[in-house]
Each structure stands twice: as C-alpha cells, then as structure tokens.
Amino acid sequence: EVGYDINDTLAAGLFKYFVQGNKKNYYSYFIKAGLIKITKKYNTLHLNFVLNYSPQKIGTGEYKFYNLPFDSYGKLKQNINYIGFEFAYGLSMTKNYKIKKTKKTILDNQIKFSLLPIVYKKIKFFHYGVELLKSDPGFGGEATISYSKHLKNNLCFNIGLGFNLQPYSIYYNFEAPENSIFSEYKNLKLSKNYTDYMLVFPLSLQKIITSKNGHLFSLEAGIKFNKVLNSPHLGKICDIYENKTLFDITYYETKKNLYSIFIKAGMIKLIKNNNTLHLNIILNYSPQKIESCDYEFYNLPYESCGVIENRVNYIGIEFAYGLNLF
C-alpha cells in the first residue's frame, strides 16, 4: 500500500490517495476499422480507427479529502481504455504480387462517413393536477463512421461507431397564486437546458433498390447501442425561494447503457470511382429511458406533480459519403 499527501508542505493535509494491487502484466482487447491505400511497388498506407478495452486494472485505490466542512471520498481505478487513430505504412515483401482488377458495382464494401442533424422529441410528462412543467423539442446531431459489407441479393450489413449530442429542456413560468406563500413574487419561473453526450454503436441491414430508370434507393433497419458519457441532470433540480421549496425531484433513476431501434429510407447517388452520396430520413425510438423521475410542486393552493421520462427518440436527416474499398 502506498500513500501520498499532495499538500505535504502544509501543516494540515487536504488530499490523500492510497493505491493497491498495482498490476504490471495485463491484457486488453482491441478492434480496428479503416482504409488501405496501395502505393508504388504494392506498399500500403493505412488509416484505422482503434478502440481498446482492458478488463483488467493497472491499479485500484481510494481517496479522501480532509479538513473540509463536507465529506468527499471515493474509489478510483485505472484501465487501459482508449480510442485512437492509427497511421501505418506497410512494406511489401513480394515483388511479383498483382492485384486483380474487377468491375466495380454499387454494392462494393464501403467505409461511410455520416452527419445527422436531429430533432429530438420533447421530454414526456405524466401530469397529475395542474400542468405547470413543460419541455421543448431539442436540436442536436450525430457523427458516425461505419463499415458496410456487401452480402448478397443487394443486401448490406453495416456496423459503426459514432458520437451523439442530445439536448433537452425543462421549464415552468406562471403567475404566483394570490393566496400562496409566494404571492410576493410576480412570476415563478425556472428554465434548465441540458445536453447528454453518448457513444453510439449502430448495427443494421440495408436493402438497395434500383428503379427502372437507374435511380438507387435504400431501406435500412437496425439496432443502436447507446452509452451515456455524462452524469445525469434532472435529479439535481430543486427550486427554493427564501427557504420555501417550490419545486423538487422526489424520486430519480437513470440508465447509462441502453439500446434503440431505427429505420432509414433515402436515395443514393453514384459518383466518381464508384463512391456514393447518401441522403436518408431516419426515425429512432428507444424503449428504454435515459432518465425517469417523479416531480412535485409545493406550497401551492392546488396539486401539481407527475412523472418525467427522457428517451432517445428523434427524427433526422442523414448526409453520408461512402468510400469504396479496393
């Protein structure tokens, strides 16, 4: 066990941590997805996206702050978990290697880069009594890189990794009742705007349809695994006027790992080198809730309470570029 006082020059320590079980040999898993460019003499340039996960810990420990008017302590751990980009150069070891060139089609394997402006459905309320609490739709977005594998019969399998921003709001604004303890205030109002940050892992099957006049259309359906990166928000809301509670969250639960299902429909434009441009409309629905809580207004002459549910439900337009792989 090792201890270290970060303020050891002071008479009274402020912060200490203790590390236990340091591990010098461990293993991790990784996956890569990327592009390969063939250069002169069949050498190669590589650009890969790398995701590394270590189920083992390098070290674990505990920390604690001292001599403060409140408690602050906890546990810590260190893993080799990261996301990165790999730039590599491959040196060919054979002189007579030849690449067989074949005619390209729209269904070649591709790397796709997608941008998705999104309109999120406003937070859902189940109100009891007077409906004071409100929400507006949120405007966010998603960026994704994915690999598309041609199967057969104009079917493709897609797997990807992306980053999602989900903004949402919660607010109220109403006149203070004359016969309440808040009657000295003209308006009672609160407005909160939050954003959830998520890593997304979409999996889907895509059907490509060719019309009689040669236009290309796409239908796609899949499942998306979402991992929320930030701490929850709604459970922290409380509104107090000079020691008089007006609004509070009475029960709260959150989920950091959840799934959603989505469908896409759109058009594909074939461009130079059989690369593609995609325009899709996407609908996403989550049967699971990121946050769920009970709320209540206090010290009013009428009842106002209910349940809040926040899900990853949205409609968006996807702009994508498909890069054919050789």
N, C-alpha and C positions, 0 to 999 in steps of 0.2 A: 504494500500500500504506500502511495506517495502523496504527500500533502504539500500545498504551495499557497502562501498568503500573498496575494497580488499587491497588498498595501503593507508589506512587512517593514517599511520605513516609518510607519505611523505607530503610535503607542497602542491604538486600538485597531484590530483588523476589521476590514469591511467585507472581504470576499475570500472564500476558500473553496477549493475543489479537491476531491480525492479520486484518483484513478485506480481501478482494479483490473486485474486479468488482462494485461497487455498481450496481444497475440501477434507473433512475428511471421507465422506461416498460415495462410488462409487461401481460399479460392473464391472466385466470382464467376458470374455468367455474363455474356455479352451477346448482342445481336448487332449486325451491320446491314445497311442498305445504301446503295449508291450507284454511281456511274463509273464506267470504264471507257477511256479514250485510247484507241490504238494509234501509236505514233510510228516513226520510222523504224525499220528492222523489227517490227512487231513488238516493240516495247510498249508499255502501257502506263497511262496516268489514271489514278484512282481518286475519286471523291466520295467518301462514305459518311453516313450519319451513324454514330455509335451510341448505344445505350448499354451501360454496365451496371450490374446489380450484384452486391455481395451479401449473401445470407449470414455471413459470419461478421463479428465485430472485431475491430482492431483493439478497442478498449472501451470499457464502461466505467461509470463513476457517479458520484453525487456531488452537488454543490450547495452552498448555503451563504446567504448574506447575513451579516451580524450588525448589531448596534443600530438597527433601524426601527422606527415605530410600527412596522408591519412585518409579517413573515414573508420570506422569499427564499425558496429552496426547491430542489428537484433532482432529477436524474438526467444523465447525459450518456450518449453513446456515439461512437464513430464508426461508420461503414465506408467502404469504397463504392459509393453510388454516384454515377455521373452521366451526363450527356455531353457528347463532343462531336467534332468533325475531324475526319481523318483525311490527310492528303498524302498519297503514296505514289511511288514510282516503281514499276515492275520491269525488270531487265530480263529479256527473253534469253533462254538457254539453248534454243534450237535455231538453226539457220534456214531450214527448208520448210518451215511451217507456213501453210497457206490457209487463207480464210475463204470458205466457200460463200460466194455472194448469191443470195436468193432474192426474188422479187418481194418487195415489202408490201404489207397489207395493213389495213386499219387495225387489225387485231394483234399486232406485234406487242410484245411485252413493253411496258412503259413505266417511267417514273413521272408522277403527276405532282404539280405544284398548284395548290388551290388557295384562293382567298374568298372569304364568305362573309359579306355584310349580313347582319342578323337583326330581326325584330323579335325580342323576347316577349312572351305573354306576361302580362302583369301578374303580380302575386295574387294568389287566390285566397279569399276570405270566406269564412262561415260565420256570419254575424248573428248575435243574439241581442235583441233590443235595438236601440238607435244605432244606425250605421255611420259611425264617425271616422273610422280608419279607412284610408284609401291607398291606391297604388296606381302607377302609370306604366305603360309598356317601356321596356329598356332597349336601347340601341347598342349592340355590341358587334363582335366579329370573331372569326376563327381563321387560322392559317394552318394548313396541313401539307405534309409531304407523304406520298403513298406510292406503293408498288402495285402495278396492275399486271396480273398473269393471265395470258390467253389460255383458256381451257379448250372448248370445242363448241360447235354449233352457235357461234357468235356470243359465247358466254365468257366473262372475265371475272377473276377473283381479285379483290382489292384489299390490301392491308396497309394501314397508315399510322402516322403519329402526328399530333398537332397540338396547338395551344389555343385556348378559348377564353374569351372575356365575356362575362355575363353581368351587366349592370342591372340594378333594380332599385326601386324607391318605395318608401313607406312614409305617409304623412297624414296630418289632420289639420284643419283650420276651421274653427267655429266660434261663434259668439258665446261668451261666458254666460251661463244662466243667471238671471237676476237673483234668484233665491238660493244660490250656491255660495260656498266659501271662496270661490274665485270671482265673485261679482265685481271686485275692484279692478279686474283686468278686462280690457275691451274684447280682445281676441285671445283664444287659447290655440296655440299652433305649435307644430313640430314637423320638421322635414328632414328625412335621412336618405342619403344616396350611397349605395354600396356597390362594390364590384367583386364578383367571385372569379378567381383565376384557376383554370383547370387544364390539366394534360388530358388529351383525348386519344383513344386508340380505336379507330373505326375498322370494322370488318364488313365486307359486303360482296354481293353477287350482282353483276351488271350484264344486262342484255342489250346488244347493239342491233338496231333495226335499220335496214336500208330500204328507202322508198323506191318507187318505180322510176322517179326522176333522178335518183342517185343521192338524195339527201340522207344524212345519217342522224338517227335519233337514239336516245339512250334511256333505259329504265333501270333503276338501281334500288336495291333494298338491303338493309343491313342492321347491325347492332354496333353500338358505340359504348366503350367503357370510359368512364369519366373519373378522374381523380382530382378532387378539390385540393388546392395547394395552400390556401389561406385559412386563417382562423374564422370561425363563424361570427356573424354580425348581429342578428336580430336579438339574441339573448342578452345583449348588453344595453338595450334601450330602456330608459326609465326617465320620466319627466316629472320633476318636482318644483313647485312654486313655494318658496319660503317655507320649507319643511312640510308642505302639503302635497301629497302624492296625487297626481292626476292620472298618469298612465304608467303601466308596468307590464313586463312579460312574466307570467306566473308559472309557466312550465315550458321547458325547452329541450329539444333533441335535434341532433344533426347527424348527417351521414357524409363521410369523406369519399367513399368509393361507391359508385352507383353506375347503372347502365341505362341506356336509352335506345330506342329503335328509330330508324329514319328511312325515308323513301326519297328518291330523286327522279326527276324527269327533265329532259332537255335535249339540246342539239349539239352535234359535233361537227367541227369544220376541219377538213384535212388541209394542211399547209405544207410548206417545203420540207423535204426529207421525211415525209410521212409523219411528221409531228402533228399534233392536234390542238385545237382550241375547243373548250367546253363551256357551255352556258346551261346551268341547271337551276331549277327551283327545288328547294329542299324543305321537307317537313320533318321535325324532330319531336318525339314525345318520350317523356321519362315517366314510367310507372312508379319510380322511387322519388322520394323527396330529399332535397339537399337540407332543408330546414323545416321544422314543424314546431309550432309553439302556440300556447294559449295567451291571449291578451285580455286586459281589463282596464276600464276607466273607473276611477274612484272619486268619491266626494261630489257626485253629480246627482241632481234630483231624479234621474232616470237611469235605467240599466243600459250599459253598453259594454259588451265583451264578445269573445269569439275565438276562432282558431285561424292561424295563418299557415299557409303552405307555400313553399317555394320549390318549383321544379324546373328542370331544363327543357322547357317547351318553347319552340320557336319556329318561325318561318324565315327563310333566307334565300338569297340568290348566290350561286356559286360560279366564280370565274376560275377556270383551270387551264393549265398548259400541260400537255402530255408530250414527253420527250421519248422518242423511240429508242430502244436499246439494241445495239448491234450484236 
